[in-house]
Amino acid sequence: MNRQNHAMADLTLATLSDELGNLAETRAASVLQVLGARRPASGVVHGPDTIVTTARAIGREDGLRVRRPDGETIETTLVGWDPRSGIAVLRAAAPLAIGPPALATAEPRAGEIVMAMARSWSNAPTATVGTVAVVGGPLRTGRRRELARVIRVTAPMHDGFAGGGVFDARGALTGIATATAIRGFGVVVPASIAWASAAQLLAGGTPRRGFIGLAVQPVHLPASQREGGRDRALLVVAITDGGPAEAGGIIVGDVLLEFDGRRTESADDLLEALSGSGAGQTLTARTLRGGAARDVHLTVAQRV
């Protein structure tokens, strides 16, 4: 390659780099930090006071907040959660003063460049770039549930990307990151499905879930504690003062094996178990403390 060709190649790479940087800079404003799980995650502005994120990103039922790009923290409440798509909607206690991103008008194609945007623990914008690897579906998301379409991308994503935005090369929102992977490719909920789930939740299309007042994170069980052959459960990392979990005797450090007869291996499992529970119901939580399993009876409260 002669000197002129080298110069043209350098110019092309520099232009591409600049364009990717511009894309990250302009789309970062619509991606907020979500606080509620043990570690911060992300969410995407949906409306004047609403944020679309994922159940994995929130990780708990109360004490939810979002942090704007300027650092201001705003209290939020959980509007609801769609067990089919895993999409959750938060409502801010004050206007966000940030516009939502434009949605992609067409389904992406394999090979197209995408950028995943999130917020780091320090609230700095975080971006990774990759390509669309697969667009397909349906994808099973639980018992008798499936996601009609799903996007898988090569852009690397850690837990903080859960609820973040995935944008196409034109800056349109392609989907919501889940921070989970299938065969090494990050799973993304298409924006059209995420926004449809949000619309249903905001219209009251799903019942309000009961409240038990605890925060959890997945944990792998050692061989000596694998009751019933399971190797995963939920570690209790926070308890709400005066909530049902505290009243029932659950403490930080307990391991939640089952709730209402259902195995709890992820935050989604717990949210699903609560989706049909109303205030006043007494349900049984099977927990592990100090290697000994026990049943705890919790009276579900109404979310306020």
C-alpha positions as CSV (number, residue, x, y, z in Angstrom):
1,M,0.0,0.0,0.0
2,N,1.5,3.3,-1.0
3,R,1.6,6.5,1.1
4,Q,-1.5,7.9,-0.5
5,N,-3.5,4.8,0.2
6,H,-2.3,4.8,3.8
7,A,-3.4,8.3,4.2
8,M,-6.9,7.5,2.9
9,A,-7.2,4.5,5.2
10,D,-6.2,6.6,8.2
11,L,-8.7,9.3,7.2
12,T,-11.5,6.7,6.9
13,L,-10.7,5.2,10.3
14,A,-10.4,8.7,11.9
15,T,-13.8,9.6,10.4
16,L,-15.4,6.5,11.6
17,S,-14.0,7.0,15.1
18,D,-15.2,10.6,15.2
19,E,-18.7,9.5,14.1
20,L,-18.9,6.8,16.7
21,G,-17.8,9.3,19.4
22,N,-20.4,11.8,18.2
23,L,-23.0,9.1,18.4
24,A,-22.1,8.2,21.9
25,E,-22.0,11.8,23.0
26,T,-25.5,12.7,21.5
27,R,-27.3,9.5,22.8
28,A,-25.8,9.5,26.3
29,A,-28.3,12.1,27.5
30,S,-31.2,9.7,27.1
31,V,-29.6,6.9,29.1
32,L,-29.8,7.3,32.8
33,Q,-28.3,5.5,35.8
34,V,-30.8,3.3,37.7
35,L,-30.2,2.9,41.4
36,G,-31.9,0.2,43.4
37,A,-30.0,-3.0,42.8
38,R,-26.8,-3.7,44.6
39,R,-24.9,-2.2,41.7
40,P,-26.1,0.6,39.5
41,A,-27.6,-0.3,36.1
42,S,-29.2,1.8,33.3
43,G,-32.5,2.9,31.9
44,V,-33.7,4.8,28.8
45,V,-35.9,7.9,28.9
46,H,-39.4,7.0,27.7
47,G,-41.5,10.1,28.4
48,P,-41.4,13.3,30.4
49,D,-41.3,11.4,33.7
50,T,-41.0,7.7,32.7
51,I,-38.0,5.4,32.2
52,V,-37.8,2.1,30.5
53,T,-35.4,-0.4,32.0
54,T,-35.4,-4.2,32.9
55,A,-36.4,-6.2,35.9
56,R,-32.8,-7.2,36.2
57,A,-31.7,-3.6,36.4
58,I,-33.9,-2.6,39.3
59,G,-33.3,-5.7,41.4
60,R,-35.7,-4.6,44.2
61,E,-39.1,-3.1,44.9
62,D,-38.5,0.1,46.7
63,G,-35.9,2.8,47.1
64,L,-35.6,3.1,43.3
65,R,-34.0,6.2,41.9
66,V,-32.5,7.5,38.6
67,R,-29.6,9.8,38.2
68,R,-29.6,12.3,35.4
69,P,-26.5,13.0,33.4
70,D,-25.9,16.2,35.5
71,G,-25.8,14.1,38.6
72,E,-29.2,15.0,40.0
73,T,-30.9,12.0,41.7
74,I,-34.7,11.6,41.3
75,E,-36.8,9.3,43.3
76,T,-38.9,6.9,41.2
77,T,-41.7,4.3,41.7
78,L,-42.1,1.0,39.8
79,V,-45.1,1.3,37.5
80,G,-44.9,-2.4,36.6
81,W,-43.0,-5.2,35.0
82,D,-43.8,-7.3,32.0
83,P,-42.8,-11.0,32.7
84,R,-42.9,-11.8,29.0
85,S,-40.3,-9.3,27.9
86,G,-38.6,-8.5,31.2
87,I,-39.2,-4.8,30.6
88,A,-39.9,-2.6,33.6
89,V,-41.2,1.0,33.7
90,L,-40.3,3.6,36.4
91,R,-42.1,6.9,37.0
92,A,-40.0,9.8,38.3
93,A,-41.2,12.0,41.1
94,A,-40.2,15.1,39.0
95,P,-39.9,15.8,35.3
96,L,-36.7,14.4,33.8
97,A,-36.3,17.4,31.4
98,I,-34.8,15.0,28.9
99,G,-36.4,13.9,25.6
100,P,-36.6,10.2,24.6
101,P,-34.6,8.9,21.7
102,A,-36.1,8.2,18.3
103,L,-37.0,4.6,17.7
104,A,-35.7,2.7,14.8
105,T,-38.3,2.4,12.1
106,A,-37.1,-0.9,10.7
107,E,-35.8,-4.2,12.1
108,P,-32.0,-4.3,12.1
109,R,-30.2,-6.7,9.8
110,A,-27.4,-9.1,10.7
111,G,-24.0,-7.3,10.2
112,E,-25.2,-3.8,10.9
113,I,-23.2,-1.8,13.4
114,V,-24.8,-1.0,16.8
115,M,-23.7,0.8,19.9
116,A,-24.7,-0.2,23.4
117,M,-25.0,2.7,25.8
118,A,-25.0,2.5,29.6
119,R,-24.0,4.5,32.7
120,S,-21.0,3.4,34.8
121,W,-20.9,3.3,38.6
122,S,-19.7,6.9,38.5
123,N,-22.5,7.9,36.2
124,A,-20.1,8.4,33.2
125,P,-21.5,7.4,29.8
126,T,-20.3,3.9,28.8
127,A,-20.3,2.7,25.2
128,T,-19.4,-0.5,23.4
129,V,-19.6,-1.2,19.7
130,G,-20.4,-4.4,17.8
131,T,-22.6,-5.8,15.1
132,V,-26.0,-7.4,15.0
133,A,-25.3,-11.1,15.0
134,V,-28.8,-12.6,14.9
135,V,-32.3,-11.3,14.6
136,G,-34.8,-14.1,15.4
137,G,-37.3,-15.6,17.8
138,P,-39.4,-16.7,19.4
139,L,-37.3,-16.9,22.7
140,R,-38.8,-18.6,25.7
141,T,-38.7,-16.3,28.7
142,G,-40.5,-18.5,31.3
143,R,-43.3,-21.0,31.8
144,R,-45.7,-20.6,28.9
145,R,-44.1,-17.3,27.9
146,E,-42.0,-16.2,25.0
147,L,-40.6,-13.2,23.3
148,A,-41.7,-13.0,19.7
149,R,-38.5,-11.4,18.4
150,V,-35.1,-10.9,19.9
151,I,-31.9,-9.3,18.8
152,R,-28.4,-10.6,19.6
153,V,-25.3,-8.4,19.2
154,T,-21.6,-8.8,19.5
155,A,-21.1,-5.6,21.6
156,P,-19.8,-6.7,25.0
157,M,-22.0,-5.8,27.9
158,H,-21.5,-6.2,31.7
159,D,-24.3,-6.0,34.4
160,G,-24.3,-2.2,34.3
161,F,-25.7,-2.3,30.8
162,A,-28.9,-4.0,31.9
163,G,-31.7,-1.6,30.9
164,G,-29.4,0.5,28.7
165,G,-30.0,1.5,25.1
166,V,-28.7,-0.1,21.9
167,F,-28.6,2.3,19.0
168,D,-28.1,1.9,15.3
169,A,-25.5,3.8,13.2
170,R,-28.1,6.5,12.6
171,G,-28.7,7.1,16.3
172,A,-32.1,5.5,16.5
173,L,-32.9,3.2,19.4
174,T,-32.8,-0.4,18.2
175,G,-33.5,-2.1,21.6
176,I,-33.1,-2.3,25.3
177,A,-30.0,-4.3,26.6
178,T,-30.6,-7.1,29.0
179,A,-27.0,-7.8,29.9
180,T,-27.6,-11.5,29.4
181,A,-26.1,-13.6,26.6
182,I,-26.9,-16.6,24.4
183,R,-23.9,-18.4,23.0
184,G,-21.8,-15.3,23.7
185,F,-24.0,-12.8,22.0
186,G,-25.7,-10.1,24.1
187,V,-29.5,-10.3,24.2
188,V,-31.5,-7.2,23.3
189,V,-35.2,-6.6,23.5
190,P,-36.3,-4.9,20.3
191,A,-37.4,-1.3,20.8
192,S,-40.8,-1.9,19.3
193,I,-41.5,-4.6,21.9
194,A,-40.1,-2.6,24.8
195,W,-42.2,0.4,24.0
196,A,-45.3,-1.7,23.5
197,S,-44.7,-3.4,26.9
198,A,-44.2,0.1,28.4
199,A,-47.5,1.4,26.9
200,Q,-49.4,-1.6,28.3
201,L,-47.9,-1.1,31.8
202,L,-48.6,2.6,31.8
203,A,-52.2,1.9,30.7
204,G,-52.6,-0.5,33.7
205,G,-52.5,-3.6,31.6
206,T,-51.0,-5.7,34.4
207,P,-52.0,-5.9,38.0
208,R,-50.0,-4.2,40.7
209,R,-47.7,-6.6,42.5
210,G,-47.5,-7.1,46.2
211,F,-44.6,-5.7,48.2
212,I,-42.4,-7.7,50.6
213,G,-39.6,-5.3,51.1
214,L,-36.3,-6.9,50.2
215,A,-33.5,-6.7,47.6
216,V,-31.8,-9.7,46.2
217,Q,-29.0,-10.8,43.9
218,P,-28.3,-14.2,42.3
219,V,-25.9,-16.5,44.1
220,H,-24.4,-20.0,43.3
221,L,-24.8,-22.4,46.2
222,P,-22.0,-24.7,47.3
223,A,-22.6,-28.4,47.0
224,S,-23.3,-28.8,50.7
225,Q,-26.3,-26.3,50.5
226,R,-28.0,-27.6,47.3
227,E,-31.4,-28.5,48.5
228,G,-33.4,-30.4,46.0
229,G,-30.4,-30.4,43.5
230,R,-30.6,-26.7,42.8
231,D,-27.3,-24.8,42.5
232,R,-28.7,-21.2,42.3
233,A,-30.8,-19.1,44.5
234,L,-31.1,-15.4,45.7
235,L,-29.0,-13.8,48.3
236,V,-30.9,-11.1,50.4
237,V,-28.7,-8.0,50.3
238,A,-31.1,-5.4,51.8
239,I,-34.3,-5.3,53.9
240,T,-36.9,-2.4,54.0
241,D,-37.4,-1.2,57.5
242,G,-40.9,-2.2,58.8
243,G,-41.6,-4.2,55.6
244,P,-43.1,-7.8,55.4
245,A,-39.7,-9.4,55.1
246,E,-38.4,-7.8,58.3
247,A,-41.6,-8.6,60.1
248,G,-41.3,-12.2,59.0
249,G,-37.8,-12.5,60.4
250,I,-35.7,-12.5,57.2
251,I,-32.3,-10.8,57.6
252,V,-29.6,-9.7,55.2
253,G,-27.5,-12.7,54.3
254,D,-30.4,-15.2,54.1
255,V,-30.7,-17.1,50.9
256,L,-34.1,-17.3,49.3
257,L,-34.7,-20.7,47.8
258,E,-38.4,-20.5,47.0
259,F,-41.3,-18.1,47.2
260,D,-44.9,-19.2,47.1
261,G,-43.7,-22.7,46.0
262,R,-41.6,-21.4,43.1
263,R,-37.9,-21.7,42.8
264,T,-36.2,-18.3,42.9
265,E,-33.0,-18.3,40.9
266,S,-33.2,-14.8,39.5
267,A,-34.8,-11.5,40.4
268,D,-37.2,-12.2,37.5
269,D,-38.4,-15.4,39.3
270,L,-39.2,-13.4,42.5
271,L,-41.0,-10.6,40.5
272,E,-43.0,-13.3,38.7
273,A,-44.0,-14.9,41.9
274,L,-45.2,-11.6,43.2
275,S,-47.1,-10.6,40.1
276,G,-50.3,-12.3,41.2
277,S,-50.0,-11.5,44.9
278,G,-52.1,-8.9,46.5
279,A,-52.0,-7.1,49.9
280,G,-53.0,-9.3,52.8
281,Q,-52.0,-12.6,51.3
282,T,-49.8,-14.8,53.5
283,L,-47.2,-16.6,51.4
284,T,-44.3,-18.9,52.3
285,A,-40.7,-18.1,51.6
286,R,-38.2,-21.0,51.9
287,T,-34.9,-19.6,53.1
288,L,-31.4,-20.9,53.9
289,R,-29.5,-19.5,57.0
290,G,-26.3,-21.0,58.3
291,G,-26.8,-24.1,56.1
292,A,-30.2,-24.8,57.6
293,A,-33.4,-24.5,55.5
294,R,-36.6,-23.0,57.0
295,D,-39.9,-21.7,56.0
296,V,-40.9,-18.1,56.7
297,H,-44.5,-16.8,56.4
298,L,-44.8,-13.3,55.0
299,T,-47.9,-11.2,54.8
300,V,-47.8,-9.3,51.5
301,A,-48.2,-5.5,51.7
302,Q,-49.6,-3.0,49.2
303,R,-47.1,-1.0,47.3
304,V,-47.4,2.7,48.0
